[in-house]
């Protein structure tokens, strides 16, 4: 379930400071910059190949046995992301 808080893109803010190594008897020099990074949301919803998966298993299966292996794909460009479920 998504609430309105999930619809706001996350933002990362930081201050970065660079300082030189002046050597002996010199005053170090530096500069600072404020960095703001806004992460955009992926508008492409993953889709399973089927909406329902009916599986029959034996009562003798071990707890660690794999029951089903499926995947979901979305309209992201190739290589951007991969979801495995």
Buried (B, 14 or more C-beta within 10 A) or exposed (E): EEEEEEEEEEEEEEEEEEEEEEEEEEEEEEEEEEEEEEEEEEEEEBEEEEEEEEEEEEEEEEEEEEEEEEEEEBEBEEEEEEEEE
